[in-house]
Amino acid sequence: MYEGNVDVIEYVNWKDGGCDLHPACLECPLPKCIEEEPRGRQRRRLKCRAEAMKEMRGQGRSGREIAGAFGVSTRTVQRALQGRNNGNGHKHNKNSKSQIPNKGENSRL
């Protein structure tokens, strides 16, 4: 007879309700649950937003138009387009060159 803690899912009253990303936890395609990652849900949301902003930029929309569509500042759009702190856990290196022109240069932002 086994004496100790039994952590077997068959003995736990648990409903696999999933989350807003996938309807069932046990069938989720993500390698790790976003609930287990620090700020996982926020990081995923910001990454998706940055991808959408990049797509709009690719369609020729200006930074001001993108900012208005998402209800954020043009600086937030600039950071997302540069890949700065957009949910991937890495902040932009200050020493690297910016891919978006400065204010003095001709820019579509």
Summary of the structure (lengths in Angstrom):
residues: 109
radius of gyration: 20.8
end to end distance: 70.1
largest distance: 77.2
contacts: 216
relative contact order: 0.11
helix: 39%
strand: 0%
